[in-house]
Amino acid sequence: MLMTNWITMHLSALAAAAALGVLWLAEGLYPVFAHRRPRWEYAARNVMLGLLNRGARAVFFPGALVMVATTTERMDAGLLRMVSLSAWVETVLGIILLDLARYAWHVASHHWPLLWRFHAVHHHDDAVDSTTAFRFHIGDVMVGSFVTLAVVGSLGLRVEHVLVYELLLMPLSIFRHGNIRLPGRVDGLMSWLIVTPRMHWLHHSRWIAETNSNYSPPFSLWDRVFGTFRVRSDAAGIRFGLDGYTDTDHTTLRGCLATPLRPIKSRPGHDTRLGVENRRSAPDAACLRSGAGRSLTACRPRS
């Protein structure tokens, strides 16, 4: 079992590296959004953040995960242990519940001011590509790791459930942030199962109504179920970023790390007035969503 877990952990890193390599090449050849800055400079900052986060997480998370999982197994504790399930059913259900927990955590990160201070780092850049999947503040990653441990303990999940989920999570995260265009029919079909780039671009929109949508991690089910799914017909017109942040804030490693220590400049879960930049980014008023599970097609952005 230890060997299997070790192999799964390394497969996750290899799968992420492969996905990044493929997307990086595709973005260079056929980008949807023009590259505003040298690609290597942009990628270096995001990947550096990712490496810092991975290193810090590696210090405590694997050991803590094994401790929590083995403790609940020894005590026969956790909701999933209350019923008898086959190994495959338990694994699939564990992945689904981990994904639901990650969706809930993502929504909370947008609506709770303290959490948003850290999560804003992922959003305040004015460009999005495959390397954005690594662009998180270390505080965001650390708190999210403790949330995962809490879910593992309360549900009675096994270590392999988390490892298999993370094996899927990182490559799909790189994919959904990709600066690539899929054929409309292909994108539409895929978006019923996983989050596609066209779907996730809206989540990085400067317009706060769109920032507060499409929260799902890899699987798009939750946005449809909880009424946070949004579609925009002119996706190429999306303007990325957050109001109030300067180039120093979002283009430097120091600025990204210092973001939580500074006053909140844009809170998508609480802003009631749109700034000038937000008004320019907003489509016409017909975009207000109505009805859970139905997609919303926005009109053209205002000029």
C-alpha positions in Angstrom: 0.0 0.0 0.0 2.8 2.4 0.8 4.4 1.7 -2.5 1.1 2.2 -4.3 0.7 5.6 -2.6 4.2 6.6 -3.4 3.7 5.8 -7.1 0.4 7.6 -7.2 2.0 10.8 -5.7 4.7 10.8 -8.3 2.2 10.0 -11.1 0.3 13.1 -10.1 3.5 15.3 -10.5 4.3 13.6 -13.8 0.7 14.1 -15.1 0.8 17.8 -14.1 4.1 18.3 -15.8 2.9 16.6 -19.0 -0.3 18.6 -19.0 1.6 21.9 -18.5 4.0 21.0 -21.3 1.2 20.3 -23.8 -0.9 23.3 -22.9 2.2 25.6 -22.9 3.0 24.6 -26.5 -0.6 24.9 -27.6 -1.0 28.4 -26.0 2.1 29.6 -27.8 0.7 28.5 -31.2 -3.0 29.2 -31.0 -3.8 31.5 -28.0 -7.3 32.9 -27.6 -6.1 35.9 -25.6 -3.0 37.9 -26.8 0.1 37.5 -24.6 0.5 40.9 -22.9 3.9 40.1 -21.4 6.8 37.8 -22.1 5.5 34.3 -21.5 8.6 33.1 -19.7 8.4 36.0 -17.2 4.7 35.4 -16.6 5.1 31.6 -16.2 8.2 31.9 -14.0 6.3 33.8 -11.4 3.3 31.5 -11.3 5.4 28.3 -11.3 7.6 29.7 -8.6 4.5 30.3 -6.4 3.5 26.7 -7.2 6.8 25.3 -6.2 6.8 27.3 -2.9 3.3 26.0 -2.1 4.2 22.4 -3.0 7.3 22.5 -0.8 5.5 24.0 2.2 2.6 21.5 1.8 5.0 18.6 1.5 6.4 19.4 5.0 3.2 18.5 6.8 0.4 17.3 4.5 1.5 13.7 3.6 2.2 12.8 7.3 -0.9 14.5 8.5 -3.0 12.8 5.9 -1.7 9.4 6.8 -2.2 10.1 10.5 -5.8 11.3 10.1 -6.7 8.4 7.7 -5.2 5.7 9.8 -6.7 7.1 13.0 -10.2 7.1 11.6 -9.7 3.6 10.2 -8.5 2.3 13.5 -11.4 3.9 15.3 -13.8 2.8 12.5 -15.0 6.4 12.4 -16.4 8.5 9.6 -19.7 8.7 7.7 -18.6 6.4 4.9 -17.8 3.6 7.4 -21.4 3.5 8.6 -22.3 1.6 5.5 -20.8 -1.4 3.7 -19.4 -0.4 0.3 -17.2 -2.1 -2.2 -13.7 -0.6 -2.7 -14.6 0.8 -6.1 -17.9 2.4 -4.9 -16.1 3.8 -1.9 -13.4 5.3 -4.1 -15.8 6.9 -6.5 -17.9 8.3 -3.7 -14.9 9.5 -1.9 -13.7 11.4 -5.0 -17.2 12.9 -5.5 -17.4 14.1 -1.9 -13.9 15.5 -2.0 -14.9 17.5 -5.1 -18.0 18.8 -3.4 -16.0 19.9 -0.4 -13.5 21.7 -2.7 -16.4 23.4 -4.4 -17.8 24.6 -1.0 -14.4 25.7 0.1 -14.0 27.7 -3.2 -17.3 29.5 -2.7 -16.3 30.3 0.9 -13.0 31.7 -0.3 -14.9 34.3 -2.4 -17.4 35.3 0.3 -15.4 35.3 3.5 -13.2 38.4 3.7 -10.3 36.7 5.5 -10.2 33.8 3.0 -10.6 36.2 0.1 -7.4 38.1 1.1 -5.4 35.0 0.2 -7.5 33.8 -2.7 -7.4 37.2 -4.4 -3.8 36.3 -5.5 -5.3 33.7 -7.9 -7.6 36.3 -9.4 -5.9 39.7 -9.5 -3.7 39.0 -12.6 -4.9 40.4 -15.9 -4.0 37.3 -17.9 -4.9 33.7 -17.6 -3.1 30.6 -19.0 -2.1 27.1 -18.0 0.4 28.4 -15.4 -2.4 30.2 -13.5 -3.2 26.8 -12.1 -0.1 27.2 -9.9 -0.9 30.8 -8.9 -2.1 30.6 -5.3 -0.9 32.2 -2.1 0.7 29.9 0.4 -1.9 30.8 3.0 -4.7 29.7 0.6 -3.0 26.4 0.0 -2.3 25.8 3.7 -5.8 26.5 4.9 -7.2 24.4 2.0 -5.0 21.5 3.1 -6.5 21.6 6.6 -10.0 21.6 5.1 -9.1 18.5 3.1 -7.8 16.8 6.3 -11.1 17.7 8.1 -13.1 16.2 5.3 -10.9 13.0 5.4 -11.5 12.7 9.1 -15.2 13.4 9.1 -16.0 11.1 6.1 -13.5 8.3 7.0 -11.7 8.5 3.7 -8.5 6.6 2.9 -5.2 8.0 1.8 -5.6 6.5 -1.7 -8.9 8.4 -2.1 -7.1 11.7 -1.7 -4.2 10.7 -3.9 -6.4 9.5 -6.8 -8.4 12.7 -6.5 -5.3 14.9 -6.7 -4.0 12.8 -9.6 -7.1 14.0 -11.5 -7.2 17.5 -10.0 -3.9 19.1 -11.1 -3.9 18.1 -14.8 -7.6 19.2 -15.1 -6.8 22.4 -13.3 -4.0 23.2 -15.8 -6.4 22.4 -18.6 -9.3 24.6 -17.4 -7.0 27.6 -17.1 -5.6 27.0 -20.6 -5.5 29.9 -23.1 -6.8 27.6 -25.8 -10.0 27.4 -27.8 -11.9 24.2 -28.2 -14.5 23.6 -30.9 -17.9 24.8 -29.6 -19.6 21.4 -29.7 -16.6 19.7 -28.0 -16.5 22.3 -25.3 -20.2 22.1 -24.7 -20.1 18.3 -24.4 -17.0 18.3 -22.1 -18.5 21.0 -19.9 -21.2 18.6 -18.8 -18.5 16.5 -17.0 -15.5 18.7 -16.4 -14.8 22.4 -16.3 -13.5 23.6 -19.7 -11.3 26.7 -20.4 -14.3 28.6 -21.8 -16.3 27.9 -18.7 -13.5 28.8 -16.3 -12.4 32.0 -18.1 -15.6 33.6 -16.7 -14.5 32.8 -13.2 -11.5 35.0 -13.8 -13.5 37.9 -15.3 -13.0 41.4 -13.9 -16.8 41.7 -13.8 -17.7 40.6 -10.2 -21.0 38.9 -11.3 -18.9 36.5 -13.4 -16.2 36.1 -10.8 -18.9 34.8 -8.6 -19.7 31.9 -10.9 -18.3 28.6 -12.2 -16.6 27.6 -8.9 -16.4 23.9 -9.7 -13.0 22.3 -9.4 -12.6 19.6 -12.0 -16.1 18.4 -12.2 -18.8 20.9 -13.4 -21.7 19.2 -11.7 -21.8 21.4 -8.7 -22.3 24.7 -10.5 -25.3 23.3 -12.3 -26.7 21.8 -9.1 -26.2 24.9 -6.9 -27.1 27.5 -9.6 -23.7 29.1 -10.0 -23.2 27.9 -13.6 -22.7 30.7 -16.2 -22.1 30.9 -19.9 -21.1 33.9 -22.0 -21.5 33.9 -25.8 -18.5 36.2 -26.4 -16.0 34.6 -24.1 -13.1 36.1 -26.1 -14.2 39.5 -24.8 -13.7 38.7 -21.1 -11.4 41.1 -19.3 -9.4 39.3 -16.6 -8.2 40.6 -13.2 -9.6 42.5 -10.2 -10.1 46.3 -9.8 -7.7 48.3 -7.6 -4.6 46.2 -8.0 -1.4 47.6 -9.6 1.1 45.9 -11.8 3.4 45.6 -8.8 0.7 43.8 -6.9 0.1 41.1 -9.5 3.2 40.8 -11.7 5.8 40.4 -9.0 6.4 37.5 -6.6 6.7 40.0 -3.7 3.5 41.7 -4.6 1.6 38.4 -4.7 2.9 37.2 -1.3 2.1 40.6 0.3 -1.4 40.8 -1.1 -3.1 39.4 2.1 -1.4 42.0 4.3 -2.8 44.9 2.4 -6.3 46.4 2.4 -8.9 44.4 0.4 -9.3 46.3 -2.9 -12.0 44.1 -4.5 -14.3 41.7 -2.8 -16.5 39.8 -5.4 -18.7 38.4 -2.7 -19.6 41.8 -1.2 -19.1 44.6 -3.7 -22.5 46.2 -4.5 -21.2 49.0 -6.7 -19.2 48.6 -9.9 -16.2 50.6 -10.5 -15.4 52.1 -13.9 -13.3 49.1 -14.9 -16.0 46.7 -13.7 -18.7 48.6 -15.7 -16.6 48.3 -18.8 -16.2 44.6 -18.2 -19.9 43.9 -17.6 -22.2 42.7 -20.4 -25.6 44.2 -20.7 -28.1 43.7 -17.9 -29.7 40.7 -19.5 -27.1 38.5 -17.8 -28.8 38.1 -14.5 -29.2 34.5 -13.8 -32.5 32.9 -13.1 -33.2 29.3 -12.2 -30.7 26.7 -10.8 -29.0 24.5 -13.3 -29.8 26.6 -16.4 -27.0 28.3 -18.3 -26.9 32.0 -18.7 -25.8 33.5 -22.0 -24.6 37.1 -21.6 -24.9 39.9 -24.2 -21.9 41.8 -25.5 -19.8 43.7 -23.0 -20.4 47.4 -22.7 -18.1 49.7 -24.5 
